[in-house]
Each structure stands twice: as C-alpha cells, then as structure tokens.
Amino acid sequence: PSSSHRFGLNHKRNGGCLQRRMRTVVPLGWKRVQCTISLTTLLGLFFVVLVGATDIAATAAVGEEADNPAGKTLDASEDVGGGNFFSRLARRAAQQRAAMDLGSPVPEVLHRVTLDTMRYPTAVCNDGTPGVYYFKPSPGGVNERGEENSEQWLVFLQGGGWCFDEQSCAQRHVAAPDLMSSASYPPTRTEGGIFTPHLSSPLAHANKVFVMYCSSDAFAGDAGASDHSNGWHFRGQAIVAAVLQELSRGG
C-alpha cells in the first residue's frame, strides 16, 4: 500500500502541504519546496507581527508611566481597563513595574559635614584628615503610617575593604586615596537606591546620613598613628561615634 494508506490519509493527488509532506514515497519536488517556503513565510510574518506588537506594548507602557508622573504604586490585581489585547498587556506590565519599583529616577543629594577635630580629635582618616559624613535632614511631616518623618533615621556606612600592613596600605593609598583621606571629598554627594525619596519607600522622608569610609579598618579600629602602624591612623570606631554624637546634637 502507498504511504498515504499507511498513515490513514485520504486525499487527492494535489492535496494540501501537510499531506504531501507525509507521503514518503514521493521524492522532494517543487510542490514540497513551495509548501516549505509558504510555511516559512507565514512563520516569519508571525514573528514580525509579534515583535511589532511587543514594541507597541513597550511604547504604551512608557506612556502609561508618563501619565503617572508621581510614581503612584498601582495594585497589580486591579482591572487594567479596556482596549485591545496588547494595550491591556502594556497597562498590566506598567502596573506591575510600578508596584515593584522602590527606586526613583531622581536620586537624593546630601551635603558634606566635616567633623570638628577640636571636638573630636581622634575622629580622623588614615592620613589624619577629619572624618566626613553627608547629611540630608528630614523635610518633616508625617508618613502614611502616622509616624513623624523627623524621627526616622537612615545611617549608611560606606564600604571599601581595608589594609593591614605597610605594603597593602601603600598600594591602597595609590589605588584608592579617597578611602584613606577626606582631602578631596566634594561638598555634595548624590545617592540612589535606598536613599531615593520615592513615595513607596518607608524611608522616603527620613533623615539620611552617608558616613564616608576613610579609616581602612571596617569602622572597628581605634589606634592612632605610630611606627607600628607605619604612620597611619585607624580610627573608624571614633568616626562612627563622633557622627552619632554630632547627629544627636542636631546634625
């Protein structure tokens, strides 16, 4: 019996592409090439339409966010409204992205505060320059939980490794001088992430403090410069204590 009978197919000699492909006894011919090209073309067109629809959805999502400049967090379970499939998909994506977004396109700007070495003589960096922190006071008011913003504090200790002998400290001073000295710290510092004043953050309007790391001791050391330390101070503990005391005095 023919291959068509073996597969249980009943079709005419000029049947469709699918049946013609299953007739193993018929050699590859122009008809099969035509069928293959037709199927490939259809798949290609489908892919182009899908990509175009995705671009439209992405554009609509951007427009959705533009209509929501305040960054209001939307409930992803809410009805996404009418429109065609792709516009609804775009709105859903925008809602989910807004619900997960804890950042803000506008980072926070903090201002430099240099510790007074007359008041805190040991709060110094490796090279003896004074410790520094950056500060942004709370704007006041009450958050959504009824808490006073001015009573909230975010104190961030900068990281940066450490050095432990003459060679490692000499290399560190060349490769990363700002981690051993406050001499070149700018008057302001811009921070994103947890510092951003996004309304969805519970710390949006807290007092914000960024403590610069210039002691190379994980903020745990309390040793002055000596021959044993190769002339470097390791006063990270004193810097943190001085910052907290200064903040308790009113910033």
C-alpha positions as CSV (number, residue, x, y, z in Angstrom):
1,P,0.0,0.0,0.0
2,S,1.0,3.6,-0.5
3,S,2.4,5.7,2.3
4,S,-0.8,7.7,2.3
5,H,-2.7,4.5,3.1
6,R,-0.2,3.6,5.8
7,F,-0.8,6.9,7.5
8,G,-4.6,6.6,7.1
9,L,-4.8,9.7,4.8
10,N,-7.4,10.0,2.1
11,H,-6.6,13.0,-0.1
12,K,-6.3,13.8,-3.7
13,R,-3.1,13.8,-5.7
14,N,-2.9,17.6,-5.3
15,G,-3.6,17.6,-1.6
16,G,-2.5,20.1,1.0
17,C,1.1,20.7,2.2
18,L,0.7,18.7,5.3
19,Q,-0.5,15.5,3.5
20,R,2.1,15.9,0.8
21,R,4.9,16.1,3.4
22,M,3.7,12.8,4.8
23,R,3.9,10.9,1.5
24,T,7.4,9.4,1.9
25,V,7.3,7.7,-1.4
26,V,7.2,10.9,-3.4
27,P,10.6,12.5,-3.9
28,L,11.3,16.1,-3.0
29,G,9.8,18.2,-5.7
30,W,8.7,21.8,-6.5
31,K,5.4,21.3,-4.7
32,R,7.1,20.4,-1.4
33,V,9.5,23.3,-1.8
34,Q,6.6,25.6,-2.3
35,C,4.9,24.3,0.8
36,T,8.1,24.7,2.8
37,I,8.6,28.3,1.6
38,S,4.9,29.1,2.3
39,L,5.1,27.8,5.9
40,T,8.4,29.6,6.5
41,T,7.0,32.8,5.1
42,L,3.9,32.5,7.4
43,L,6.1,31.9,10.4
44,G,8.3,34.9,9.5
45,L,5.3,37.1,9.2
46,F,4.0,35.9,12.5
47,F,7.4,36.7,14.2
48,V,7.4,40.2,12.7
49,V,3.9,40.9,13.9
50,L,4.8,39.6,17.3
51,V,7.9,41.8,17.6
52,G,6.0,44.8,16.4
53,A,3.2,44.2,18.9
54,T,5.8,43.9,21.7
55,D,7.3,47.3,20.6
56,I,3.8,48.8,20.7
57,A,3.2,47.3,24.2
58,A,6.5,48.7,25.4
59,T,5.7,52.2,24.0
60,A,2.3,52.1,25.6
61,A,3.9,51.1,28.9
62,V,6.1,54.1,28.7
63,G,3.1,56.3,28.0
64,E,1.3,54.7,31.0
65,E,4.2,55.7,33.3
66,A,4.2,59.2,31.7
67,D,0.6,59.6,32.7
68,N,1.6,58.7,36.3
69,P,4.5,61.1,37.0
70,A,4.0,60.9,40.7
71,G,5.0,57.3,40.7
72,K,1.9,56.1,42.4
73,T,2.0,52.4,43.3
74,L,-0.7,50.6,41.5
75,D,-2.3,47.4,42.6
76,A,-1.4,44.7,40.0
77,S,-4.7,42.9,40.8
78,E,-6.7,45.9,39.6
79,D,-8.7,45.8,36.4
80,V,-6.4,47.1,33.6
81,G,-9.3,48.6,31.7
82,G,-10.5,48.2,28.1
83,G,-8.6,48.4,24.8
84,N,-7.2,45.7,22.6
85,F,-5.1,42.8,23.9
86,F,-1.7,44.5,23.5
87,S,-2.8,47.7,25.2
88,R,-4.2,45.8,28.1
89,L,-0.9,43.8,28.3
90,A,1.1,47.1,28.3
91,R,-1.0,48.6,31.1
92,R,-0.6,45.4,33.1
93,A,3.2,45.5,32.7
94,A,3.3,49.1,33.7
95,Q,1.2,48.4,36.8
96,Q,3.4,45.5,37.8
97,R,6.6,47.5,37.2
98,A,5.2,50.4,39.3
99,A,4.2,48.1,42.1
100,M,7.7,46.6,42.3
101,D,9.6,49.9,41.8
102,L,11.2,51.1,45.0
103,G,13.6,53.5,43.4
104,S,13.2,56.9,41.9
105,P,14.6,58.5,38.8
106,V,15.7,61.4,40.9
107,P,18.5,60.5,43.4
108,E,18.9,62.2,46.8
109,V,21.5,65.0,47.2
110,L,23.3,65.0,50.6
111,H,25.6,67.8,51.9
112,R,29.0,67.4,53.4
113,V,29.6,67.8,57.1
114,T,33.2,67.7,58.3
115,L,33.8,66.6,61.8
116,D,35.4,69.2,64.1
117,T,38.7,67.7,65.2
118,M,38.8,70.2,68.1
119,R,35.7,68.5,69.4
120,Y,36.5,65.0,68.1
121,P,40.3,64.9,67.9
122,T,40.5,61.1,67.2
123,A,37.8,61.0,64.5
124,V,40.3,61.1,61.6
125,C,41.0,59.3,58.4
126,N,44.2,57.2,57.8
127,D,46.2,60.3,56.8
128,G,44.9,62.4,59.7
129,T,42.3,64.5,57.8
130,P,39.0,64.8,59.6
131,G,36.2,62.3,59.2
132,V,33.3,63.3,57.0
133,Y,29.7,62.4,56.5
134,Y,27.0,63.6,54.2
135,F,23.6,64.6,55.5
136,K,20.1,65.3,54.3
137,P,17.6,66.3,57.0
138,S,14.1,65.2,57.0
139,P,11.6,67.6,55.5
140,G,9.3,66.9,58.4
141,G,5.7,65.9,58.2
142,V,4.0,62.5,58.9
143,N,4.3,59.4,56.8
144,E,1.4,57.2,55.7
145,R,1.7,55.1,58.9
146,G,1.2,58.2,61.0
147,E,4.9,58.4,62.1
148,E,6.9,61.6,62.3
149,N,9.4,61.6,59.5
150,S,11.9,63.6,61.6
151,E,12.1,60.6,64.0
152,Q,13.3,58.3,61.2
153,W,16.9,57.9,60.5
154,L,18.9,56.2,57.8
155,V,22.6,55.9,58.6
156,F,24.7,54.2,56.0
157,L,28.3,53.2,56.5
158,Q,30.3,53.2,53.2
159,G,32.2,50.1,52.5
160,G,35.6,49.6,50.8
161,G,37.8,46.9,52.3
162,W,40.9,47.5,54.4
163,C,44.7,47.4,54.6
164,F,46.7,45.6,57.2
165,D,50.5,46.2,56.6
166,E,52.9,48.6,55.1
167,Q,52.6,47.2,51.5
168,S,48.8,46.9,51.4
169,C,48.3,50.4,52.8
170,A,50.8,51.9,50.4
171,Q,49.0,50.2,47.5
172,R,45.6,51.3,48.8
173,H,46.8,54.9,49.1
174,V,47.8,54.9,45.4
175,A,44.8,53.0,44.0
176,A,42.1,54.4,46.2
177,P,43.2,57.6,48.0
178,D,39.6,58.6,48.9
179,L,39.4,55.5,51.1
180,M,42.2,56.9,53.2
181,S,41.7,60.6,53.1
182,S,38.9,63.2,53.1
183,A,41.0,65.8,51.4
184,S,39.2,65.6,48.1
185,Y,35.6,64.9,49.2
186,P,33.2,67.2,47.3
187,P,30.7,69.5,49.0
188,T,27.7,67.3,48.0
189,R,27.1,63.6,47.3
190,T,24.4,62.1,45.2
191,E,23.0,58.7,46.3
192,G,20.3,56.5,44.8
193,G,18.9,53.1,45.9
194,I,17.7,53.2,49.5
195,F,18.4,57.0,49.6
196,T,15.9,57.8,46.8
197,P,12.9,59.9,48.0
198,H,10.4,57.6,46.3
199,L,6.9,57.6,47.9
200,S,6.8,53.8,48.0
201,S,9.9,53.8,50.3
202,P,9.2,53.8,54.1
203,L,12.4,55.9,54.4
204,A,11.4,58.4,51.7
205,H,11.5,61.4,54.1
206,A,13.8,60.2,56.8
207,N,16.9,61.9,58.0
208,K,19.6,60.5,55.7
209,V,23.3,60.1,56.6
210,F,26.1,58.7,54.5
211,V,29.3,58.1,56.5
212,M,32.4,58.2,54.4
213,Y,34.9,55.3,54.9
214,C,38.4,56.6,55.1
215,S,39.9,54.5,58.0
216,S,40.5,51.2,56.3
217,D,39.5,49.2,59.4
218,A,35.8,48.3,58.8
219,F,34.9,51.1,61.2
220,A,36.2,48.9,64.1
221,G,39.7,50.3,64.7
222,D,40.8,52.8,67.4
223,A,44.5,53.2,67.0
224,G,46.5,56.4,66.4
225,A,49.4,56.8,64.0
226,S,52.6,55.2,65.2
227,D,55.7,53.4,63.9
228,H,53.8,50.2,64.4
229,S,51.0,51.4,62.0
230,N,53.5,52.9,59.5
231,G,52.2,56.4,60.3
232,W,48.6,55.6,59.5
233,H,45.6,56.3,61.8
234,F,43.0,53.6,62.2
235,R,40.1,55.4,63.9
236,G,37.0,54.1,62.2
237,Q,35.3,53.4,65.6
238,A,35.9,57.0,66.7
239,I,34.5,58.4,63.4
240,V,31.2,56.5,63.9
241,A,30.9,57.5,67.5
242,A,31.6,61.2,66.6
243,V,29.0,61.1,63.7
244,L,26.3,59.7,66.0
245,Q,27.1,62.2,68.7
246,E,27.0,65.0,66.2
247,L,23.7,63.9,64.9
248,S,22.2,63.7,68.4
249,R,23.3,67.3,68.9
250,G,21.2,68.3,65.9
251,G,23.2,67.4,62.8
